Amino acid sequence: MNKIIKITFLALLAIAPAIANANWNDPTVVLSQNRVKLNASLKVSYYNAPTGASVVVYNQSATAADAIITQAVTAGKGHATVTVPTSAGAHGYYVALATGSGNSTTLVSEPVLFVADAVGADFKMTTDKAIYSRNGSVSITFENAPACTNDKIVLYPTSYKLVPRTDAKYAAPTLSADVTTASGNVILKATTAGYYNIYYLLDGLHTTIFDYKTILVGTPATVKSDKTKFVPEENLTFTFSGLSKTGDDWIGIFAKDSSIATSTPAYKVSMKGRASGKLTVPAGTLPSGTYICAAFFNENRTPSSTSSRFIVGYDKESLQYSTDSVETYYTIQSASDNRFITGATSSAKLKNMTLGTDGTAQTAQWKLVTRPDGKVDIINRATKDYLLTTSVLSGNYNLTKSGATPDETYHGWGISKIEDDQYSIHGFEEDGVMRYLANANITSGSTPESLNLQKGTNFAWKLNAVETVVTSIKGHHAKGENVKVVNGKIVVSGNQDYTTWNASGLRVENNKELPSGVYLLKWKDGRSAKVNVR
């Protein structure tokens, strides 16, 4: 039979048999409600009943041959009213269309399950917490339970699929409690860490779930950052395992001084459907700082696992970002053809850019400025224009533009390291779509290419440091100092009253060839500049 059953039930979570591939042209019954008091009327609507059919009602633990109600109906569609007597007892009952009687009864529609009991009100089952320690008392409170004979509250690992007791795969519950009253409380204690489902089983059958809740016992989840320090251009990577997979689990990243239980996470991602694996947070998502990563179960705010602290910050592997006092300029060179992104000097609000061959021109030099949200502003040295996340359709391409005053649709760029000295550059455009800067986004072409974040592709860019300039000027130094790195040497023009220090805090000699690393220049008047020697 291919039947359809219109389910208007709210509390009944599982019925048997399954009703896939339904067909409204087959004989069908529809109930006005899925729970009713004993000795109260239940309206049954039926459709496509054959001649000689009856509406039958029988205990779900029995068969249609043992029907407690058999009511003849007219062919076609109509309504019937049935009443389960108090003497039949509180149970789950099936109602269906059938022909014949006694042992000759033949169902002609799919049976629909309802509950008849002494309460007939909305059922509620709650747990006092969502997460418990091992051997902790799991307190389960219920109200308006049908309290049918053999009703049980049972606890199973979430990986277990309920099957009838006669099934070869049947396993006894981890914990079980009988339900004999309409309202009450039961205590269960789970000794093994893991995720569990608590089921209210009608009539004690493992085929009818009246309600369920999911809990966590212990802390089986793990989450850890793959490194203790990430530079701003790196994607942040985390390894996690032991999540429930079925629950609304999530992973959040928090600043070290925030409250994991109450603070809004700096980054949050849903992990529903994933029990273990890798999590990648794009570069530029988090501002510089110290963070903790935590895994949470089922939208709960009590962490089921936390990582050790990790840092997002700068070191010798990082790009140099310009500040109010020090500016470092870069060329942005395509890794596929070695041309440089060059800004236009026109007066247009949105300006076209080109790919040029002269990296010494100031129009081909850009400074990087970090934003409070961890993203980056890319600003042209000659024009002071911003590289915008705004693009204009030209042929088959969205051509990226530059402009003097970004509007509210501009949210900065993310710069992610690909390999060696090559990076990808990406940003959210005004339509909310993240797009990557590509060689073809600068000059139009014929056919857009697929995203390929590999070394040497049109999506890979070399950021070459050209010059560092100290711009914070005091007293008579009207033009400031110009700082360059030439063949491993830090070369300073202007005020020479400075000292040089390495990243370990040790002073090194001025004007000498230095190993790769980050160095700090300190002037006697209190100014300083960070210089990256590569």
C-alpha positions as CSV (number, residue, x, y, z in Angstrom):
1,M,0.0,0.0,0.0
2,N,1.1,3.5,-0.7
3,K,-0.8,5.7,1.8
4,I,-0.4,9.2,3.1
5,I,-1.2,10.2,6.7
6,K,-1.7,13.8,7.5
7,I,0.1,14.3,10.9
8,T,-1.4,17.0,13.0
9,F,0.4,15.7,16.1
10,L,2.8,17.8,18.0
11,A,4.0,15.5,20.8
12,L,4.2,12.1,19.1
13,L,7.7,12.0,17.6
14,A,7.7,8.6,15.9
15,I,5.1,6.3,14.5
16,A,5.1,3.0,12.7
17,P,4.9,2.0,10.0
18,A,6.7,4.5,7.7
19,I,4.6,6.5,5.2
20,A,7.0,7.4,2.5
21,N,5.7,7.4,-1.1
22,A,2.2,8.3,0.0
23,N,-0.8,8.7,-2.3
24,W,-3.9,10.6,-1.4
25,N,-5.9,8.4,-3.8
26,D,-5.5,5.4,-1.4
27,P,-7.8,4.9,1.6
28,T,-6.6,7.2,4.4
29,V,-7.6,8.3,7.9
30,V,-6.9,11.7,9.5
31,L,-7.4,12.4,13.2
32,S,-8.5,15.7,14.8
33,Q,-5.9,15.2,17.6
34,N,-3.3,12.8,18.6
35,R,-4.1,12.6,22.3
36,V,-7.5,12.2,24.0
37,K,-8.9,11.3,27.4
38,L,-10.3,7.8,28.0
39,N,-14.1,7.8,27.5
40,A,-13.9,11.0,25.4
41,S,-14.8,11.3,21.7
42,L,-12.2,11.3,19.0
43,K,-13.1,12.5,15.5
44,V,-11.8,10.4,12.6
45,S,-12.0,11.7,9.1
46,Y,-11.6,9.1,6.3
47,Y,-11.1,9.2,2.6
48,N,-11.5,6.6,-0.3
49,A,-13.0,4.0,2.0
50,P,-14.0,0.9,0.0
51,T,-17.4,-0.6,0.2
52,G,-17.9,-2.7,3.4
53,A,-15.0,-0.9,5.3
54,S,-14.9,-0.1,9.0
55,V,-12.9,2.2,11.2
56,V,-11.1,-0.1,13.7
57,V,-9.2,0.9,16.8
58,Y,-6.7,-1.5,18.5
59,N,-3.9,-1.4,21.1
60,Q,-0.5,-0.8,19.5
61,S,0.8,-3.8,21.3
62,A,-1.9,-6.0,19.6
63,T,-3.2,-6.4,16.1
64,A,-6.3,-5.3,14.2
65,A,-7.8,-8.7,14.8
66,D,-8.0,-7.7,18.5
67,A,-9.8,-4.4,17.7
68,I,-11.6,-2.8,20.7
69,I,-13.7,-0.7,18.3
70,T,-15.1,-1.7,14.9
71,Q,-17.4,0.9,13.4
72,A,-18.8,0.5,9.9
73,V,-18.5,3.5,7.5
74,T,-19.9,4.4,4.1
75,A,-17.8,4.1,1.0
76,G,-15.8,7.2,-0.1
77,K,-15.2,9.9,2.4
78,G,-16.8,10.8,5.7
79,H,-16.3,11.1,9.5
80,A,-16.6,8.7,12.4
81,T,-16.5,9.3,16.1
82,V,-14.8,6.7,18.3
83,T,-14.4,6.5,22.1
84,V,-11.9,4.4,24.0
85,P,-13.6,3.2,27.2
86,T,-11.9,3.6,30.5
87,S,-11.8,-0.2,30.9
88,A,-9.5,-0.5,27.9
89,G,-6.8,1.4,29.9
90,A,-4.3,4.0,29.0
91,H,-2.3,3.0,25.9
92,G,-1.2,4.0,22.5
93,Y,-3.8,3.0,20.0
94,Y,-3.9,2.6,16.2
95,V,-6.9,3.7,14.1
96,A,-7.3,2.5,10.5
97,L,-9.7,1.5,7.8
98,A,-10.2,-2.2,7.5
99,T,-12.4,-4.8,5.9
100,G,-13.6,-8.1,7.5
101,S,-13.6,-8.9,11.2
102,G,-11.7,-11.0,13.8
103,N,-8.9,-13.0,12.4
104,S,-10.1,-12.1,8.9
105,T,-9.5,-8.3,9.5
106,T,-7.5,-6.8,6.6
107,L,-6.2,-3.2,6.9
108,V,-6.8,-1.1,3.8
109,S,-5.2,2.1,5.1
110,E,-2.0,2.9,7.0
111,P,-2.8,2.9,10.8
112,V,-2.4,6.2,12.6
113,L,-1.3,6.3,16.3
114,F,-3.0,8.2,19.0
115,V,-2.8,8.1,22.8
116,A,-5.8,7.6,25.1
117,D,-5.2,8.1,28.8
118,A,-6.6,9.6,32.0
119,V,-4.9,13.0,31.5
120,G,-5.2,14.0,27.9
121,A,-3.1,17.2,28.3
122,D,0.1,18.5,26.8
123,F,3.1,16.5,27.9
124,K,6.3,18.1,29.1
125,M,9.7,16.5,29.9
126,T,12.7,18.5,31.0
127,T,16.2,17.9,32.4
128,D,17.7,20.2,35.0
129,K,20.9,20.7,32.9
130,A,22.2,19.9,29.5
131,I,25.7,18.9,30.6
132,Y,26.5,16.6,33.5
133,S,29.7,15.3,35.1
134,R,30.4,11.5,35.1
135,N,28.3,9.9,37.8
136,G,26.3,13.1,38.1
137,S,22.6,12.8,38.8
138,V,20.5,13.5,35.7
139,S,17.2,14.8,37.0
140,I,14.3,14.4,34.7
141,T,11.0,16.0,35.4
142,F,7.8,15.2,33.6
143,E,4.3,16.6,33.6
144,N,1.0,15.2,32.1
145,A,2.5,11.9,31.2
146,P,0.1,9.4,29.8
147,A,1.5,6.8,32.4
148,C,0.4,3.9,30.3
149,T,1.2,0.4,31.5
150,N,4.9,-0.2,30.9
151,D,5.7,3.5,30.0
152,K,9.4,4.1,30.5
153,I,12.1,6.8,30.5
154,V,15.3,5.3,29.1
155,L,18.8,6.6,28.3
156,Y,20.8,5.5,25.3
157,P,23.9,6.8,23.6
158,T,23.0,9.0,20.7
159,S,24.6,6.6,18.3
160,Y,22.1,4.0,19.1
161,K,19.0,3.7,16.9
162,L,15.9,2.5,18.6
163,V,14.6,-0.8,17.3
164,P,11.9,-3.2,18.5
165,R,12.9,-5.7,21.2
166,T,12.5,-8.5,18.7
167,D,15.1,-7.0,16.4
168,A,18.6,-8.6,16.4
169,K,20.1,-5.2,16.8
170,Y,18.2,-4.4,20.0
171,A,20.2,-3.5,23.0
172,A,19.0,-2.8,26.5
173,P,19.1,0.8,27.6
174,T,22.0,2.2,29.5
175,L,19.6,3.3,32.2
176,S,15.8,2.9,32.6
177,A,13.0,4.1,34.9
178,D,9.3,3.1,35.0
179,V,6.7,5.8,34.8
180,T,3.6,5.1,36.9
181,T,2.3,8.6,37.6
182,A,1.2,11.5,35.4
183,S,3.7,13.9,36.9
184,G,7.0,13.2,38.7
185,N,10.7,13.0,38.7
186,V,13.3,10.3,38.0
187,I,17.1,10.3,38.6
188,L,19.5,8.5,36.3
189,K,23.3,8.3,36.7
190,A,25.5,7.8,33.6
191,T,29.1,6.7,34.4
192,T,30.5,6.9,30.9
193,A,31.3,10.2,29.2
194,G,29.4,10.8,26.0
195,Y,26.3,12.1,24.3
196,Y,23.0,10.5,25.3
197,N,19.3,10.7,24.3
198,I,16.7,10.4,27.0
199,Y,13.5,8.9,25.5
200,Y,9.9,8.6,26.9
201,L,8.8,5.3,25.4
202,L,5.0,4.8,25.2
203,D,3.9,1.4,26.5
204,G,7.5,0.6,26.9
205,L,7.8,-0.2,23.2
206,H,11.0,0.8,21.5
207,T,9.1,1.9,18.4
208,T,7.0,4.8,19.8
209,I,8.9,7.8,21.1
210,F,6.6,10.2,23.0
211,D,9.4,12.7,23.6
212,Y,13.2,12.9,23.9
213,K,16.0,15.1,25.2
214,T,19.7,15.1,24.4
215,I,22.4,15.5,27.1
216,L,26.1,15.4,27.5
217,V,27.9,13.5,30.2
218,G,31.5,14.4,30.9
219,T,33.6,16.3,28.4
220,P,34.4,13.9,25.5
221,A,34.9,16.8,23.0
222,T,38.4,18.2,22.3
223,V,39.4,21.3,20.4
224,K,42.8,22.8,20.0
225,S,44.6,25.3,17.9
226,D,47.1,23.8,15.5
227,K,49.7,26.5,16.5
228,T,50.3,28.7,19.6
229,K,50.9,31.8,17.4
230,F,49.4,32.9,14.1
231,V,50.5,35.9,12.1
232,P,47.7,38.1,10.7
233,E,48.2,36.7,7.2
234,E,47.7,33.1,8.2
235,N,44.4,31.2,8.3
236,L,43.7,30.0,11.8
237,T,43.3,26.2,12.0
238,F,41.8,24.1,14.7
239,T,41.4,20.4,15.2
240,F,38.3,19.1,17.0
241,S,36.7,15.8,17.9
242,G,34.1,14.2,20.1
243,L,31.2,16.5,19.2
244,S,27.7,15.1,19.2
245,K,27.1,15.6,15.4
246,T,23.3,15.6,15.8
247,G,23.1,18.4,18.4
248,D,23.4,22.2,17.7
249,D,27.0,22.1,18.8
250,W,29.2,25.1,18.0
251,I,32.8,26.4,18.4
252,G,33.5,29.9,19.6
253,I,36.7,31.9,19.9
254,F,36.9,34.4,22.8
255,A,39.4,37.1,23.8
256,K,41.4,35.8,26.7
257,D,39.9,38.3,29.2
258,S,36.3,37.6,28.3
259,S,33.9,35.3,30.0
260,I,33.4,32.1,27.9
261,A,30.0,31.5,29.6
262,T,28.5,35.0,29.0
263,S,30.6,37.0,26.5
264,T,29.7,37.3,22.8
265,P,32.4,35.3,20.9
266,A,34.7,37.1,18.6
267,Y,34.0,34.3,16.1
268,K,31.3,31.6,16.1
269,V,30.6,28.7,13.8
270,S,27.9,26.0,13.9
271,M,29.3,22.4,14.0
272,K,26.0,20.6,13.6
273,G,26.6,17.5,11.5
274,R,30.3,17.3,12.2
275,A,31.7,15.1,15.0
276,S,35.4,15.7,14.2
277,G,37.7,17.4,11.7
278,K,39.4,20.6,11.0
279,L,38.1,24.1,11.4
280,T,39.6,27.0,9.4
281,V,39.1,30.6,10.3
282,P,40.1,32.9,7.4
283,A,43.1,35.3,7.9
284,G,42.1,38.8,9.0
285,T,39.0,37.6,10.9
286,L,40.4,38.3,14.3
287,P,42.3,41.4,15.4
288,S,45.7,41.0,17.0
289,G,45.4,39.6,20.5
290,T,45.3,36.5,22.7
291,Y,42.4,34.1,22.4
292,I,40.8,30.8,23.7
293,C,38.8,28.4,21.5
294,A,36.0,26.5,23.1
295,A,33.5,23.8,21.9
296,F,29.9,23.9,23.1
297,F,27.2,21.3,23.1
298,N,23.7,22.0,21.7
299,E,23.7,25.8,21.9
300,N,24.7,25.5,25.6
301,R,27.0,28.2,27.1
302,T,28.9,25.7,29.3
303,P,32.0,24.7,27.3
304,S,32.5,20.9,26.8
305,S,36.1,21.6,25.9
306,T,38.5,24.5,25.7
307,S,41.9,25.0,24.0
308,S,45.0,26.4,25.4
309,R,45.6,30.1,24.6
310,F,46.9,31.1,21.2
311,I,48.1,34.5,19.8
312,V,47.3,36.4,16.7
313,G,50.2,38.8,16.2
314,Y,53.2,40.0,14.4
315,D,56.7,38.5,14.0
316,K,59.4,38.3,11.4
317,E,57.0,36.2,9.2
318,S,54.4,38.9,9.2
319,L,53.9,41.8,6.8
320,Q,54.7,45.3,8.2
321,Y,51.6,47.4,8.7
322,S,51.7,51.2,8.6
323,T,50.9,53.3,11.7
324,D,50.6,57.0,12.3
325,S,54.3,57.2,12.9
326,V,55.8,54.6,10.5
327,E,54.7,53.8,6.9
328,T,55.9,50.8,5.0
329,Y,55.2,50.6,1.2
330,Y,54.7,47.5,-0.8
331,T,54.4,46.7,-4.5
332,I,51.6,44.2,-5.2
333,Q,52.9,42.0,-7.9
334,S,51.1,39.3,-9.8
335,A,52.7,35.9,-9.2
336,S,51.6,34.8,-12.7
337,D,53.1,37.5,-14.9
338,N,55.1,39.8,-12.4
339,R,53.1,42.9,-13.2
340,F,52.3,45.4,-10.5
341,I,48.9,46.8,-9.5
342,T,49.0,50.5,-10.3
343,G,46.6,53.1,-9.2
344,A,45.1,55.7,-11.6
345,T,45.5,59.5,-11.0
346,S,42.2,60.5,-12.5
347,S,39.5,62.5,-10.7
348,A,36.8,59.9,-11.1
349,K,35.1,58.7,-7.9
350,L,35.7,55.1,-8.9
351,K,39.0,54.7,-10.7
352,N,40.3,52.0,-12.9
353,M,43.6,50.4,-12.1
354,T,46.1,48.8,-14.4
355,L,48.8,46.2,-14.2
356,G,52.2,47.9,-14.9
357,T,55.8,46.9,-15.2
358,D,57.3,49.7,-13.2
359,G,57.4,48.9,-9.5
360,T,59.4,52.0,-8.7
361,A,56.6,54.3,-9.5
362,Q,54.7,55.6,-6.4
363,T,51.4,54.8,-8.1
364,A,52.5,51.1,-7.9
365,Q,53.2,51.3,-4.2
366,W,50.7,50.6,-1.4
367,K,50.7,50.7,2.4
368,L,48.8,48.3,4.6
369,V,46.9,49.6,7.5
370,T,45.2,47.3,10.0
371,R,41.6,47.9,11.0
372,P,40.1,47.3,14.5
373,D,38.2,44.3,13.0
374,G,41.4,42.6,11.8
375,K,40.9,43.5,8.2
376,V,43.3,45.6,6.2
377,D,43.1,48.9,4.3
378,I,45.3,49.0,1.2
379,I,46.1,52.6,0.3
380,N,48.0,54.0,-2.7
381,R,51.2,56.0,-2.0
382,A,50.8,58.5,-4.8
383,T,47.0,59.0,-5.0
384,K,46.0,58.1,-1.3
385,D,43.2,56.1,-2.8
386,Y,41.9,53.0,-1.2
387,L,41.8,49.7,-3.0
388,L,38.0,49.1,-2.8
389,T,35.9,46.0,-2.4
390,T,33.6,47.7,-5.0
391,S,33.7,46.2,-8.5
392,V,32.1,47.2,-11.8
393,L,31.0,44.7,-14.4
394,S,33.1,44.9,-17.6
395,G,32.5,42.2,-20.1
396,N,32.8,38.9,-18.3
397,Y,34.7,40.4,-15.3
398,N,33.9,42.3,-12.1
399,L,36.7,44.9,-12.3
400,T,38.0,46.0,-8.9
401,K,38.1,49.8,-8.4
402,S,40.0,52.3,-6.2
403,G,38.6,55.5,-4.7
404,A,39.4,58.2,-2.2
405,T,36.5,57.8,0.3
406,P,35.1,54.3,0.9
407,D,31.4,54.1,1.7
408,E,29.5,51.9,4.2
409,T,29.7,48.9,1.8
410,Y,33.5,48.7,2.2
411,H,34.7,46.4,5.0
412,G,38.4,46.1,4.3
413,W,40.5,43.2,2.9
414,G,41.8,40.0,4.2
415,I,45.3,38.9,3.2
416,S,46.1,35.2,3.5
417,K,49.5,33.6,3.0
418,I,49.6,31.0,0.3
419,E,53.3,30.0,0.2
420,D,56.6,31.7,0.6
421,D,56.1,35.4,-0.3
422,Q,52.8,34.9,-2.1
423,Y,49.4,35.9,-0.7
424,S,45.7,35.9,-1.6
425,I,43.7,39.1,-1.2
426,H,39.9,38.9,-0.6
427,G,37.1,41.0,0.6
428,F,33.3,41.1,0.9
429,E,31.7,43.3,-1.8
430,E,28.5,45.3,-1.5
431,D,26.4,42.3,-2.5
432,G,27.7,40.4,0.5
433,V,29.7,38.0,-1.7
434,M,33.4,37.4,-0.9
435,R,35.6,37.7,-4.0
436,Y,39.3,37.3,-4.5
437,L,41.5,39.8,-6.2
438,A,42.8,38.2,-9.4
439,N,45.0,39.3,-12.3
440,A,41.9,39.4,-14.4
441,N,40.1,41.7,-11.9
442,I,42.5,44.5,-12.9
443,T,42.4,44.1,-16.7
444,S,39.4,42.6,-18.4
445,G,39.6,39.4,-20.3
446,S,37.3,37.0,-22.2
447,T,36.4,34.2,-19.7
448,P,36.5,34.3,-15.9
449,E,38.6,31.6,-14.4
450,S,37.8,29.3,-11.4
451,L,39.2,30.2,-8.1
452,N,42.7,28.7,-7.6
453,L,44.5,29.7,-4.4
454,Q,47.7,28.1,-5.4
455,K,51.2,29.5,-5.7
456,G,51.9,31.2,-9.1
457,T,48.3,31.5,-10.2
458,N,46.4,34.6,-11.2
459,F,45.0,34.7,-7.6
460,A,48.5,34.8,-6.0
461,W,50.2,38.1,-5.3
462,K,53.8,38.9,-4.1
463,L,53.9,41.7,-1.6
464,N,57.4,43.3,-1.9
465,A,58.5,45.8,0.7
466,V,59.9,48.8,-1.0
467,E,60.5,51.4,1.7
468,T,59.8,52.3,5.3
469,V,59.3,55.9,6.3
470,V,59.2,57.4,9.8
471,T,56.4,60.0,9.6
472,S,56.1,61.1,13.3
473,I,58.2,64.3,13.3
474,K,59.2,66.4,16.3
475,G,60.9,69.8,16.5
476,H,62.9,71.0,13.5
477,H,62.9,67.6,11.6
478,A,60.3,68.8,9.1
479,K,60.6,66.0,6.7
480,G,61.3,63.0,8.9
481,E,63.6,60.0,8.4
482,N,63.6,57.7,5.4
483,V,64.3,54.1,6.3
484,K,65.2,51.5,3.7
485,V,66.6,48.0,3.7
486,V,69.4,47.5,1.2
487,N,71.2,44.2,0.9
488,G,70.3,43.3,4.5
489,K,71.3,46.6,5.9
490,I,69.0,49.2,7.5
491,V,69.8,52.5,5.8
492,V,68.5,55.7,7.5
493,S,68.6,59.2,6.1
494,G,68.0,62.3,8.3
495,N,68.5,62.1,12.1
496,Q,71.2,59.5,12.8
497,D,70.8,59.7,16.6
498,Y,69.2,56.2,16.9
499,T,70.0,52.7,18.1
500,T,69.1,49.3,16.6
501,W,67.6,46.4,18.6
502,N,66.7,42.9,17.5
503,A,63.6,40.9,18.5
504,S,65.3,39.4,21.5
505,G,65.9,42.9,23.0
506,L,69.6,42.9,22.2
507,R,71.3,45.9,20.7
508,V,73.0,45.5,17.3
509,E,75.3,47.7,15.4
510,N,73.9,50.3,13.0
511,N,74.6,50.1,9.3
512,K,75.7,46.5,9.4
513,E,74.3,43.6,7.3
514,L,71.7,41.8,9.5
515,P,70.1,38.3,9.6
516,S,66.4,38.2,8.5
517,G,64.1,39.3,11.3
518,V,62.3,42.2,12.8
519,Y,64.3,45.1,14.2
520,L,63.4,48.2,16.3
521,L,65.0,51.6,15.7
522,K,64.9,53.9,18.7
523,W,65.7,57.6,18.3
524,K,67.0,59.6,21.3
525,D,64.0,61.9,21.2
526,G,61.6,58.9,21.9
527,R,60.5,58.0,18.4
528,S,60.8,54.4,17.1
529,A,60.3,52.4,14.0
530,K,59.9,48.7,13.3
531,V,61.8,47.4,10.3
532,N,61.5,43.9,8.7
533,V,64.8,42.6,7.2
534,R,64.2,39.8,4.8
